[in-house]
């Protein structure tokens, strides 16, 4: 495969992004510190900062004196009010929308159920109304909106802006969501896998901020993943890397909608948790606070009820959740062995209220099983963005594409 070279304008844009990235990552940084951190000359940094100040993206915020060094150094920070971005998370069950400032801080967020059995046209119309409502409540002028980031279930055809075949949605095949949503909202749209978007959100304003190498496990209607390697989003050849949910865990396990048996998703998704709990309740009488409700009406024993019971110490619900957590831990160990990341982040609405069993199982596994444990133990963190990871990640897609240094762009034709 031929590797493209680059040119001076691209180097200039890349250096600008490198400087802006350092300012965004730091809670106040000087020009001299940026030069030290990036290896750029002080003259280059000063020129870039001057242009960023003129554009209003960066602001000067007082000064500080370094012991033993000359005059005070001016502190630089992102001007959070200089622009905003809209994030949308498209889940088969729920639509979520947020508008954030340049630091990725949510200003207004709204959620609505995804129209049941909806066509792509129905969903796009619902999305457009939701975007309009959020922008109106946030009182953000359209000319200050950098764009809209759509976080969607994969797989994604990035080249054509299509959602290929989202799970749980019949008759959705190669839907041109990027074009449809841009036409409906009048905003430029960035489209990505929801788990990758969540990982970018973590890098921008969550647990992965400033971390060079980390893996993100996203728990939603399905199980997804995102990889940040050497500060860059790792996408793979078809731009659909890190499908952790379709890692094979039990070769003779339940069949996954993808056609393979024993995928992680087929064992730990909300639907899988419900199915396994129902199976266990059907085989026994009593011993669980869920038994009576299950035998009266199985539909009432849904994912939320199971999680609540597990937190309350119900033995059946707790056992199902703990088994699911062990399956997740196995895949995390595999990912750590393959990628040698420094951090694993767990997040998404699928583990809301039952985070502890997952964090405990994964923490225990990565302390005992990866080969790298003899060198260092990988950190495990719960996403501070929690259930909002994907929708905030949608907005972060826009900020990341606009402001973060992209090696792929530097080396592109």
C-alpha positions in Angstrom: 0.0 0.0 0.0 1.4 3.4 -1.0 1.9 5.9 1.8 1.1 9.5 0.9 3.4 12.3 1.7 2.2 15.7 3.0 2.7 19.4 2.3 3.3 22.6 4.2 -0.3 23.7 4.5 -1.2 20.3 6.0 1.7 20.5 8.4 0.5 24.0 9.4 -3.1 22.8 10.1 -1.8 19.8 12.0 0.5 21.9 14.2 -2.4 24.3 14.9 -4.5 21.3 16.0 -1.6 20.0 18.2 -1.3 23.4 20.0 -5.1 23.6 20.5 -5.2 20.0 21.7 -2.6 20.9 24.4 -4.6 23.9 25.5 -7.8 21.8 25.6 -6.2 19.0 27.6 -4.6 21.3 30.2 -6.3 23.3 32.9 -4.3 26.4 31.9 -1.0 26.2 30.0 1.6 28.8 28.9 3.1 29.2 25.4 6.5 28.0 26.8 4.9 24.9 28.3 3.2 24.1 25.0 6.5 24.4 23.2 8.1 21.9 25.7 5.2 19.5 25.4 4.9 19.5 21.6 8.5 20.0 20.5 7.5 23.0 18.4 9.6 26.1 18.4 8.5 28.9 20.7 8.1 31.1 17.6 5.8 28.6 15.9 3.7 28.2 19.1 3.5 32.0 19.5 2.3 32.4 15.9 -0.4 29.7 16.2 -1.6 31.1 19.6 -1.8 34.6 18.2 -4.2 33.3 15.4 -6.2 31.3 17.9 -6.6 34.4 20.1 -7.7 36.5 17.0 -10.3 33.8 16.2 -11.6 33.9 19.7 -11.1 30.1 20.3 -8.5 30.6 22.9 -8.4 33.3 25.7 -5.7 34.6 28.0 -6.5 34.0 31.6 -4.0 35.7 34.0 -0.4 34.7 34.5 1.7 32.6 36.7 5.4 32.7 37.7 7.6 29.6 37.6 10.1 29.5 40.4 13.6 30.4 39.3 12.5 31.5 35.8 12.0 35.0 34.4 8.9 37.0 33.9 5.4 35.6 34.6 3.9 33.4 31.9 0.5 34.1 30.5 -2.0 31.2 31.0 -4.0 30.1 28.0 -7.4 28.4 28.1 -10.1 27.3 25.6 -12.8 30.0 25.3 -15.7 27.6 25.9 -18.3 30.1 24.8 -16.8 30.6 21.3 -18.9 27.8 19.8 -20.9 24.7 20.4 -21.7 21.3 19.0 -24.8 19.2 18.9 -24.7 15.5 19.7 -27.4 12.9 18.9 -27.4 9.3 20.0 -29.6 7.0 17.9 -30.5 3.9 19.9 -33.3 1.5 18.8 -35.0 2.3 22.1 -34.2 6.0 22.7 -33.1 9.2 21.0 -30.9 11.5 23.0 -29.7 15.0 22.1 -27.3 17.4 23.7 -25.7 20.7 22.9 -22.2 21.3 24.4 -19.7 24.1 24.6 -16.1 23.9 23.3 -15.0 22.0 26.4 -17.6 19.4 25.8 -19.7 20.5 28.8 -23.5 19.8 28.3 -25.7 22.9 28.2 -29.0 21.2 27.5 -30.0 17.6 27.1 -33.2 15.9 26.1 -34.3 12.3 25.5 -37.3 10.8 23.7 -38.4 7.2 22.9 -37.4 6.1 19.4 -40.7 5.8 17.5 -41.5 2.0 17.6 -41.3 0.3 14.2 -40.3 3.6 12.7 -39.0 4.0 9.2 -35.8 6.0 8.6 -37.9 9.0 7.5 -39.8 8.8 10.8 -36.6 8.7 12.9 -34.9 11.5 11.0 -38.0 13.7 11.5 -38.0 12.9 15.2 -34.3 13.7 15.4 -34.7 17.0 13.6 -37.5 18.1 16.0 -35.3 17.1 19.0 -32.3 19.0 17.7 -34.5 22.1 17.2 -35.9 21.8 20.7 -32.5 21.5 22.3 -31.0 24.4 20.4 -34.0 26.6 21.2 -33.8 25.8 24.9 -30.0 26.3 25.0 -30.5 29.6 23.1 -27.6 28.9 20.9 -27.5 30.8 17.5 -27.2 28.5 14.5 -24.1 30.4 13.3 -22.3 29.4 16.5 -23.0 25.7 16.0 -20.0 23.9 14.5 -22.0 20.8 13.5 -24.0 17.8 14.5 -22.5 14.5 15.5 -24.6 11.4 15.2 -23.7 8.4 17.2 -25.4 5.3 15.8 -25.3 1.6 16.2 -22.8 0.0 13.7 -21.7 -1.1 11.3 -21.2 2.2 9.6 -20.2 2.9 6.0 -18.1 6.0 6.7 -17.3 6.7 3.0 -21.0 7.0 2.1 -22.4 8.2 5.4 -24.6 5.2 5.8 -26.0 3.2 8.7 -25.6 -0.3 7.3 -27.7 -2.7 9.3 -28.5 -1.5 12.9 -29.5 -4.2 15.4 -33.2 -4.5 16.4 -34.3 -2.4 13.5 -35.9 -4.4 10.7 -35.7 -3.2 7.1 -32.9 -0.7 7.8 -30.3 -1.4 5.2 -27.7 1.1 4.1 -29.6 4.1 5.1 -27.9 7.4 4.2 -28.4 9.0 7.6 -25.7 11.6 7.2 -27.3 13.1 4.1 -30.9 12.8 5.5 -30.1 14.3 8.8 -28.1 17.2 7.3 -31.0 18.0 5.0 -33.5 17.9 7.8 -31.5 20.1 10.3 -29.5 22.3 8.0 -26.3 21.4 9.9 -23.2 19.6 8.7 -23.3 16.0 10.1 -20.5 13.8 11.4 -21.5 10.1 11.6 -19.8 7.4 13.7 -20.4 4.2 15.6 -22.0 5.0 19.0 -19.3 3.2 20.9 -16.5 5.0 19.0 -18.3 8.3 19.6 -18.5 7.5 23.3 -14.7 6.8 23.3 -14.1 10.1 21.7 -16.3 11.8 24.3 -14.2 10.1 27.0 -11.0 11.5 25.4 -12.5 15.0 25.1 -14.0 15.4 28.5 -14.1 12.1 30.4 -11.9 9.4 31.9 -9.7 9.2 28.9 -8.7 12.9 28.8 -5.0 13.0 28.2 -4.6 9.2 28.1 -2.6 8.0 25.0 -4.0 4.4 24.9 -7.3 3.3 26.2 -10.2 1.0 25.4 -13.8 1.9 25.9 -16.6 -0.7 26.5 -20.0 0.7 25.7 -23.1 -0.9 27.2 -26.3 0.1 25.4 -29.0 -2.0 23.6 -25.9 -3.9 22.4 -22.3 -4.0 23.4 -19.8 -1.8 21.5 -16.3 -0.6 21.8 -13.8 2.1 20.9 -10.0 2.2 20.8 -7.8 5.2 21.3 -4.2 4.3 20.4 -1.3 6.8 20.6 -3.9 9.6 21.0 -5.6 8.6 17.7 -8.9 6.8 17.1 -8.2 3.4 15.8 -10.8 2.5 13.1 -9.3 -0.4 11.1 -9.6 -1.2 7.4 -13.4 -0.8 7.1 -13.5 1.9 9.8 -15.5 -0.5 12.1 -12.8 -1.6 14.5 -13.4 -2.5 18.2 -16.6 -4.5 17.9 -16.0 -6.0 21.3 -19.6 -7.1 21.5 -19.0 -9.6 18.7 -15.9 -11.3 20.3 -16.7 -15.0 20.7 -16.9 -16.0 24.3 -18.8 -19.3 24.2 -18.5 -21.2 20.9 -21.6 -23.2 21.7 -23.5 -20.3 23.3 -26.7 -18.6 22.1 -26.9 -17.5 18.5 -26.3 -13.8 18.0 -28.1 -11.7 15.4 -24.8 -11.4 13.6 -25.0 -15.1 12.8 -22.2 -16.3 15.2 -22.8 -18.2 18.4 -21.6 -17.1 21.9 -20.8 -13.4 21.1 -20.3 -11.3 24.2 -23.4 -9.3 23.1 -25.5 -12.5 23.0 -24.6 -13.1 26.6 -24.6 -9.7 28.3 -26.9 -7.3 26.4 -30.1 -6.3 28.2 -32.1 -8.8 26.1 -29.7 -11.5 27.0 -29.8 -10.6 30.7 -33.6 -10.8 30.6 -33.6 -14.1 28.7 -31.2 -15.8 31.1 -33.1 -14.5 34.2 -36.4 -15.8 32.8 -34.8 -19.1 32.1 -33.6 -19.4 35.7 -36.9 -18.2 37.1 -38.8 -20.7 35.0 -36.8 -23.6 36.4 -37.5 -22.8 40.0 -40.3 -21.7 42.3 -39.4 -19.1 45.0 -36.0 -18.0 46.1 -36.2 -14.7 44.3 -38.3 -11.6 44.7 -38.9 -11.8 41.0 -40.5 -15.2 41.0 -44.1 -14.1 41.8 -44.0 -11.3 39.2 -42.4 -13.6 36.6 -45.1 -16.4 37.0 -47.8 -13.8 36.9 -46.5 -11.8 33.9 -43.0 -12.5 32.6 -43.0 -9.1 30.7 -42.8 -7.3 34.0 -39.5 -8.8 34.8 -37.6 -6.6 32.4 -34.0 -5.3 32.5 -34.7 -2.5 34.8 -36.5 -4.8 37.3 -33.6 -7.3 37.2 -31.0 -4.6 37.8 -33.0 -3.3 40.7 -33.4 -6.8 42.2 -29.7 -7.4 41.8 -28.8 -4.2 43.6 -31.2 -5.3 46.4 -29.3 -8.6 46.8 -31.7 -10.9 45.0 -29.8 -14.2 44.5 -31.1 -15.0 41.0 -30.7 -11.5 39.6 -27.3 -11.0 41.2 -26.0 -14.3 39.9 -27.1 -13.4 36.3 -25.4 -10.0 36.5 -22.3 -11.4 38.0 -22.0 -14.1 35.3 -22.4 -11.4 32.7 -19.7 -9.3 34.3 -17.3 -12.3 34.2 -17.9 -12.7 30.5 -17.1 -9.0 30.0 -14.0 -9.4 32.1 -12.8 -12.2 29.7 -13.1 -10.0 26.7 -11.4 -7.1 28.5 -8.4 -9.3 29.2 -8.3 -10.3 25.6 -8.4 -6.7 24.5 -5.7 -5.7 27.0 -3.4 -8.6 25.8 -3.9 -7.6 22.1 -3.7 -3.8 22.4 -1.6 -3.2 25.6 -3.8 -0.2 26.6 -3.1 1.7 29.8 -6.8 2.2 30.7 -10.2 0.5 30.2 -13.3 2.6 30.6 -16.8 1.1 31.2 -19.8 3.1 30.4 -23.3 3.4 28.8 -26.9 3.1 30.0 -26.8 -0.7 29.9 -24.9 -1.0 33.2 -26.6 1.9 34.9 -27.2 1.1 38.7 -25.2 -2.2 38.4 -21.8 -0.7 37.6 -20.1 -2.2 40.7 -20.2 -5.9 39.7 -18.8 -5.1 36.3 -16.0 -2.9 37.6 -15.1 -5.5 40.3 -15.0 -8.4 37.9 -13.0 -6.5 35.3 -10.6 -5.1 37.9 -10.0 -8.5 39.4 -9.4 -10.1 35.9 -6.9 -7.5 34.6 -4.9 -7.7 37.9 -4.5 -11.5 37.5 -4.7 -12.6 33.9 -3.0 -10.3 31.2 0.6 -11.0 30.4 1.4 -7.3 31.0 0.4 -7.7 34.7 4.1 -8.4 35.4 5.0 -4.9 34.1 2.0 -2.9 35.3 -1.7 -3.3 36.1 -4.1 -1.7 33.7 -6.4 0.9 35.2 -10.2 0.3 35.1 -12.5 3.3 35.4 -16.2 3.8 35.3 -17.1 6.5 32.7 -17.9 9.8 34.5 -20.2 10.5 31.5 -22.2 7.4 32.5 -25.4 6.9 30.5 -24.7 10.1 28.6 -21.5 8.8 27.1 -22.8 8.2 23.6 -24.8 11.4 23.2 -21.9 13.6 24.6 -19.7 11.6 22.4 -21.8 12.5 19.4 -21.1 16.2 20.1 -17.4 15.3 20.8 -17.2 13.9 17.2 -17.7 17.4 15.9 -15.1 18.9 18.3 -12.6 16.1 17.7 -12.9 16.4 13.9 -12.6 20.2 14.1 -9.9 20.7 16.6 -7.9 17.5 17.4 -4.8 16.6 15.4 -5.6 13.8 12.9 -2.6 11.9 11.6 -4.9 10.4 8.9 -5.5 13.9 7.5 -1.8 14.8 7.7 -0.9 11.7 5.6 -3.9 11.7 3.2 -3.6 12.5 -0.5 
